[in-house]
Amino acid sequence: GKDTTLVRNSDALTPSATYDASQWTAFEKDNIDGLGELNATEPPAPFACEVDGQQPKFTTIQDIQGE
């Protein structure tokens, strides 16, 4: 709603490019209770950019475009 503070729920640890209302709890405007806290029981695994256990070979945009 309008003029609310949204706080991510402790069971929603994975980032997402789309908004999912079930991952958030709304509080009154300007509520900073718990700011910076992570109350998760187990932190998510760190992201690793790998293909078959190896770092992938990246191609620059210049190589793709032929510049």
N, CA, C and O atoms as a printed pandas DataFrame, in Angstrom:
     atom_number atom_name residue_name chain_id  residue_number  x_coord  y_coord  z_coord
0              1         N          GLY        A               1    0.815   -1.178    0.000
1              2        CA          GLY        A               1    0.000    0.000    0.000
2              3         C          GLY        A               1    0.862    1.245    0.000
3              4         O          GLY        A               1    2.090    1.168   -0.016
4              5         N          LYS        A               2    0.226    2.356    0.018
5              6        CA          LYS        A               2    0.918    3.639   -0.007
6              7         C          LYS        A               2    1.485    3.954    1.374
7              8         O          LYS        A               2    0.869    3.649    2.395
8              9         N          ASP        A               3    2.670    4.572    1.390
9             10        CA          ASP        A               3    3.320    5.022    2.628
10            11         C          ASP        A               3    3.501    3.889    3.632
11            12         O          ASP        A               3    3.078    3.995    4.783
12            13         N          THR        A               4    4.130    2.809    3.191
13            14        CA          THR        A               4    4.441    1.697    4.079
14            15         C          THR        A               4    5.920    1.358    3.970
15            16         O          THR        A               4    6.593    1.743    3.014
16            17         N          THR        A               5    6.405    0.640    4.956
17            18        CA          THR        A               5    7.762    0.107    4.934
18            19         C          THR        A               5    7.650   -1.381    4.666
19            20         O          THR        A               5    6.943   -2.089    5.384
20            21         N          LEU        A               6    8.342   -1.867    3.637
21            22        CA          LEU        A               6    8.325   -3.291    3.324
22            23         C          LEU        A               6    9.585   -3.947    3.876
23            24         O          LEU        A               6   10.693   -3.451    3.673
24            25         N          VAL        A               7    9.407   -5.065    4.573
25            26        CA          VAL        A               7   10.518   -5.824    5.146
26            27         C          VAL        A               7   10.432   -7.240    4.594
27            28         O          VAL        A               7    9.384   -7.883    4.646
28            29         N          ARG        A               8   11.558   -7.711    4.063
29            30        CA          ARG        A               8   11.577   -9.072    3.495
30            31         C          ARG        A               8   11.423  -10.090    4.618
31            32         O          ARG        A               8   12.041   -9.960    5.674
32            33         N          ASN        A               9   10.599  -11.096    4.382
33            34        CA          ASN        A               9   10.379  -12.154    5.363
34            35         C          ASN        A               9   11.639  -13.001    5.524
35            36         O          ASN        A               9   12.421  -13.138    4.583
36            37         N          SER        A              10   11.835  -13.564    6.705
37            38        CA          SER        A              10   13.055  -14.320    6.997
38            39         C          SER        A              10   13.165  -15.603    6.178
39            40         O          SER        A              10   14.255  -16.161    6.059
40            41         N          ASP        A              11   12.056  -16.080    5.612
41            42        CA          ASP        A              11   12.124  -17.292    4.793
42            43         C          ASP        A              11   12.301  -16.987    3.304
43            44         O          ASP        A              11   12.287  -17.903    2.481
44            45         N          ALA        A              12   12.467  -15.716    2.954
45            46        CA          ALA        A              12   12.650  -15.307    1.553
46            47         C          ALA        A              12   14.083  -14.820    1.372
47            48         O          ALA        A              12   14.329  -13.614    1.355
48            49         N          LEU        A              13   15.015  -15.734    1.239
49            50        CA          LEU        A              13   16.432  -15.379    1.194
50            51         C          LEU        A              13   16.987  -15.226   -0.214
51            52         O          LEU        A              13   18.067  -14.662   -0.390
52            53         N          THR        A              14   16.272  -15.714   -1.214
53            54        CA          THR        A              14   16.783  -15.680   -2.576
54            55         C          THR        A              14   16.302  -14.427   -3.290
55            56         O          THR        A              14   15.098  -14.172   -3.333
56            57         N          PRO        A              15   17.218  -13.633   -3.854
57            58        CA          PRO        A              15   16.805  -12.437   -4.585
58            59         C          PRO        A              15   15.956  -12.795   -5.797
59            60         O          PRO        A              15   16.054  -13.896   -6.339
60            61         N          SER        A              16   15.128  -11.856   -6.209
61            62        CA          SER        A              16   14.271  -12.079   -7.365
62            63         C          SER        A              16   14.121  -10.783   -8.141
63            64         O          SER        A              16   14.074   -9.703   -7.551
64            65         N          ALA        A              17   14.047  -10.884   -9.448
65            66        CA          ALA        A              17   13.870   -9.701  -10.293
66            67         C          ALA        A              17   12.414   -9.257  -10.341
67            68         O          ALA        A              17   12.118   -8.155  -10.803
68            69         N          THR        A              18   11.506  -10.102   -9.869
69            70        CA          THR        A              18   10.089   -9.745   -9.866
70            71         C          THR        A              18    9.576   -9.674   -8.434
71            72         O          THR        A              18   10.029  -10.412   -7.559
72            73         N          TYR        A              19    8.625   -8.777   -8.212
73            74        CA          TYR        A              19    8.049   -8.580   -6.883
74            75         C          TYR        A              19    7.076   -9.707   -6.571
75            76         O          TYR        A              19    6.197  -10.022   -7.374
76            77         N          ASP        A              20    7.240  -10.310   -5.401
77            78        CA          ASP        A              20    6.337  -11.347   -4.917
78            79         C          ASP        A              20    5.860  -10.905   -3.543
79            80         O          ASP        A              20    6.629  -10.931   -2.582
80            81         N          ALA        A              21    4.605  -10.502   -3.439
81            82        CA          ALA        A              21    4.062   -9.944   -2.196
82            83         C          ALA        A              21    4.190  -10.905   -1.019
83            84         O          ALA        A              21    4.274  -10.460    0.126
84            85         N          SER        A              22    4.208  -12.218   -1.276
85            86        CA          SER        A              22    4.291  -13.186   -0.179
86            87         C          SER        A              22    5.658  -13.180    0.502
87            88         O          SER        A              22    5.809  -13.764    1.575
88            89         N          GLN        A              23    6.667  -12.524   -0.109
89            90        CA          GLN        A              23    8.004  -12.463    0.477
90            91         C          GLN        A              23    8.203  -11.243    1.377
91            92         O          GLN        A              23    9.282  -11.066    1.943
92            93         N          TRP        A              24    7.191  -10.414    1.515
93            94        CA          TRP        A              24    7.333   -9.145    2.223
94            95         C          TRP        A              24    6.242   -8.951    3.265
95            96         O          TRP        A              24    5.127   -9.447    3.106
96            97         N          THR        A              25    6.572   -8.223    4.339
97            98        CA          THR        A              25    5.607   -7.806    5.346
98            99         C          THR        A              25    5.585   -6.290    5.364
99           100         O          THR        A              25    6.636   -5.649    5.372
100          101         N          ALA        A              26    4.392   -5.715    5.369
101          102        CA          ALA        A              26    4.242   -4.260    5.364
102          103         C          ALA        A              26    4.091   -3.748    6.795
103          104         O          ALA        A              26    3.336   -4.305    7.592
104          105         N          PHE        A              27    4.821   -2.681    7.104
105          106        CA          PHE        A              27    4.734   -2.000    8.388
106          107         C          PHE        A              27    4.399   -0.539    8.142
107          108         O          PHE        A              27    4.328   -0.095    6.996
108          109         N          GLU        A              28    4.193    0.206    9.221
109          110        CA          GLU        A              28    3.885    1.627    9.079
110          111         C          GLU        A              28    5.050    2.357    8.422
111          112         O          GLU        A              28    6.183    1.877    8.434
112          113         N          LYS        A              29    4.768    3.495    7.862
113          114        CA          LYS        A              29    5.749    4.320    7.160
114          115         C          LYS        A              29    6.953    4.618    8.052
115          116         O          LYS        A              29    6.798    4.899    9.241
116          117         N          ASP        A              30    8.152    4.556    7.473
117          118        CA          ASP        A              30    9.417    4.909    8.132
118          119         C          ASP        A              30    9.776    4.016    9.317
119          120         O          ASP        A              30   10.483    4.462   10.220
120          121         N          ASN        A              31    9.317    2.788    9.338
121          122        CA          ASN        A              31    9.669    1.844   10.396
122          123         C          ASN        A              31   11.062    1.285   10.102
123          124         O          ASN        A              31   11.284    0.707    9.037
124          125         N          ILE        A              32   12.001    1.453   11.036
125          126        CA          ILE        A              32   13.363    0.945   10.841
126          127         C          ILE        A              32   13.710   -0.168   11.836
127          128         O          ILE        A              32   14.881   -0.513   11.998
128          129         N          ASP        A              33   12.706   -0.722   12.493
129          130        CA          ASP        A              33   12.955   -1.827   13.423
130          131         C          ASP        A              33   13.625   -2.985   12.689
131          132         O          ASP        A              33   13.156   -3.397   11.628
132          133         N          GLY        A              34   14.702   -3.507   13.234
133          134        CA          GLY        A              34   15.397   -4.650   12.660
134          135         C          GLY        A              34   16.225   -4.334   11.430
135          136         O          GLY        A              34   16.660   -5.249   10.731
136          137         N          LEU        A              35   16.453   -3.060   11.151
137          138        CA          LEU        A              35   17.222   -2.675    9.968
138          139         C          LEU        A              35   18.615   -3.306   10.007
139          140         O          LEU        A              35   19.338   -3.143   10.989
140          141         N          GLY        A              36   18.991   -4.014    8.962
141          142        CA          GLY        A              36   20.310   -4.636    8.870
142          143         C          GLY        A              36   20.412   -6.003    9.515
143          144         O          GLY        A              36   21.479   -6.616    9.476
144          145         N          GLU        A              37   19.351   -6.496   10.100
145          146        CA          GLU        A              37   19.381   -7.808   10.749
146          147         C          GLU        A              37   19.026   -8.909    9.762
147          148         O          GLU        A              37   18.207   -8.708    8.866
148          149         N          LEU        A              38   19.642  -10.068    9.930
149          150        CA          LEU        A              38   19.283  -11.252    9.165
150          151         C          LEU        A              38   18.930  -12.326   10.176
151          152         O          LEU        A              38   19.806  -12.884   10.836
152          153         N          ASN        A              39   17.655  -12.609   10.292
153          154        CA          ASN        A              39   17.187  -13.576   11.280
154          155         C          ASN        A              39   16.960  -14.952   10.671
155          156         O          ASN        A              39   16.139  -15.725   11.167
156          157         N          ALA        A              40   17.668  -15.256    9.621
157          158        CA          ALA        A              40   17.511  -16.554    8.972
158          159         C          ALA        A              40   18.198  -17.635    9.790
159          160         O          ALA        A              40   19.210  -17.383   10.444
160          161         N          THR        A              41   17.652  -18.819    9.750
161          162        CA          THR        A              41   18.264  -19.928   10.476
162          163         C          THR        A              41   19.513  -20.421    9.760
163          164         O          THR        A              41   20.459  -20.879   10.401
164          165         N          GLU        A              42   19.518  -20.328    8.437
165          166        CA          GLU        A              42   20.667  -20.780    7.666
166          167         C          GLU        A              42   20.857  -19.833    6.479
167          168         O          GLU        A              42   19.934  -19.659    5.683
168          169         N          PRO        A              43   22.032  -19.222    6.347
169          170        CA          PRO        A              43   22.227  -18.289    5.229
170          171         C          PRO        A              43   22.230  -19.030    3.894
171          172         O          PRO        A              43   22.590  -20.205    3.831
172          173         N          PRO        A              44   21.828  -18.337    2.827
173          174        CA          PRO        A              44   21.832  -18.991    1.521
174          175         C          PRO        A              44   23.256  -19.250    1.042
175          176         O          PRO        A              44   24.197  -18.574    1.458
176          177         N          ALA        A              45   23.398  -20.226    0.172
177          178        CA          ALA        A              45   24.720  -20.523   -0.399
178          179         C          ALA        A              45   25.151  -19.367   -1.290
179          180         O          ALA        A              45   24.325  -18.808   -2.011
180          181         N          PRO        A              46   26.432  -18.996   -1.255
181          182        CA          PRO        A              46   26.894  -17.902   -2.110
182          183         C          PRO        A              46   26.810  -18.296   -3.582
183          184         O          PRO        A              46   26.978  -19.463   -3.936
184          185         N          PHE        A              47   26.548  -17.315   -4.423
185          186        CA          PHE        A              47   26.443  -17.559   -5.859
186          187         C          PHE        A              47   27.821  -17.805   -6.451
187          188         O          PHE        A              47   28.767  -17.076   -6.149
188          189         N          ALA        A              48   27.941  -18.809   -7.280
189          190        CA          ALA        A              48   29.192  -19.090   -7.983
190          191         C          ALA        A              48   28.870  -19.251   -9.461
191          192         O          ALA        A              48   28.060  -20.097   -9.840
192          193         N          CYS        A              49   29.495  -18.450  -10.278
193          194        CA          CYS        A              49   29.283  -18.520  -11.728
194          195         C          CYS        A              49   30.210  -19.597  -12.283
195          196         O          CYS        A              49   31.385  -19.346  -12.551
196          197         N          GLU        A              50   29.663  -20.800  -12.450
197          198        CA          GLU        A              50   30.462  -21.926  -12.918
198          199         C          GLU        A              50   29.680  -22.741  -13.939
199          200         O          GLU        A              50   28.449  -22.778  -13.915
200          201         N          VAL        A              51   30.408  -23.385  -14.826
201          202        CA          VAL        A              51   29.845  -24.330  -15.781
202          203         C          VAL        A              51   30.613  -25.628  -15.602
203          204         O          VAL        A              51   31.822  -25.671  -15.832
204          205         N          ASP        A              52   29.934  -26.671  -15.200
205          206        CA          ASP        A              52   30.577  -27.966  -14.934
206          207         C          ASP        A              52   31.736  -27.828  -13.953
207          208         O          ASP        A              52   32.773  -28.467  -14.126
208          209         N          GLY        A              53   31.568  -27.004  -12.931
209          210        CA          GLY        A              53   32.584  -26.829  -11.903
210          211         C          GLY        A              53   33.724  -25.909  -12.284
211          212         O          GLY        A              53   34.632  -25.698  -11.479
212          213         N          GLN        A              54   33.707  -25.359  -13.474
213          214        CA          GLN        A              54   34.775  -24.474  -13.948
214          215         C          GLN        A              54   34.202  -23.087  -14.227
215          216         O          GLN        A              54   33.021  -22.940  -14.541
216          217         N          GLN        A              55   35.055  -22.079  -14.108
217          218        CA          GLN        A              55   34.613  -20.737  -14.467
218          219         C          GLN        A              55   34.407  -20.674  -15.973
219          220         O          GLN        A              55   35.262  -21.136  -16.728
220          221         N          PRO        A              56   33.290  -20.111  -16.424
221          222        CA          PRO        A              56   33.055  -20.039  -17.868
222          223         C          PRO        A              56   33.967  -19.018  -18.534
223          224         O          PRO        A              56   34.470  -18.098  -17.889
224          225         N          LYS        A              57   34.171  -19.195  -19.835
225          226        CA          LYS        A              57   34.944  -18.232  -20.613
226          227         C          LYS        A              57   33.988  -17.120  -21.033
227          228         O          LYS        A              57   32.957  -17.377  -21.654
228          229         N          PHE        A              58   34.335  -15.902  -20.694
229          230        CA          PHE        A              58   33.491  -14.769  -21.032
230          231         C          PHE        A              58   33.963  -14.138  -22.333
231          232         O          PHE        A              58   35.164  -14.022  -22.575
232          233         N          THR        A              59   33.024  -13.734  -23.158
233          234        CA          THR        A              59   33.316  -13.078  -24.425
234          235         C          THR        A              59   32.942  -11.611  -24.292
235          236         O          THR        A              59   31.825  -11.286  -23.890
236          237         N          THR        A              60   33.871  -10.727  -24.628
237          238        CA          THR        A              60   33.589   -9.295  -24.508
238          239         C          THR        A              60   32.582   -8.872  -25.566
239          240         O          THR        A              60   32.460   -9.516  -26.609
240          241         N          ILE        A              61   31.870   -7.804  -25.299
241          242        CA          ILE        A              61   30.900   -7.281  -26.254
242          243         C          ILE        A              61   31.590   -6.844  -27.546
243          244         O          ILE        A              61   30.998   -6.935  -28.621
244          245         N          GLN        A              62   32.838   -6.371  -27.453
245          246        CA          GLN        A              62   33.578   -5.973  -28.651
246          247         C          GLN        A              62   33.831   -7.180  -29.556
247          248         O          GLN        A              62   33.727   -7.070  -30.778
248          249         N          ASP        A              63   34.163   -8.328  -28.963
249          250        CA          ASP        A              63   34.368   -9.539  -29.761
250          251         C          ASP        A              63   33.065  -10.003  -30.414
251          252         O          ASP        A              63   33.067  -10.478  -31.550
252          253         N          ILE        A              64   31.964   -9.863  -29.696
253          254        CA          ILE        A              64   30.672  -10.273  -30.242
254          255         C          ILE        A              64   30.267   -9.372  -31.407
255          256         O          ILE        A              64   29.778   -9.850  -32.431
256          257         N          GLN        A              65   30.476   -8.059  -31.241
257          258        CA          GLN        A              65   30.054   -7.101  -32.261
258          259         C          GLN        A              65   31.094   -6.911  -33.364
259          260         O          GLN        A              65   30.810   -6.263  -34.371
260          261         N          GLY        A              66   32.286   -7.464  -33.188
261          262        CA          GLY        A              66   33.316   -7.352  -34.204
262          263         C          GLY        A              66   34.024   -6.015  -34.223
263          264         O          GLY        A              66   34.482   -5.565  -35.273
264          265         N          GLU        A              67   34.115   -5.380  -33.076
265          266        CA          GLU        A              67   34.799   -4.077  -32.995
266          267         C          GLU        A              67   36.216   -4.239  -32.512
267          268         O          GLU        A              67   36.941   -3.252  -32.383
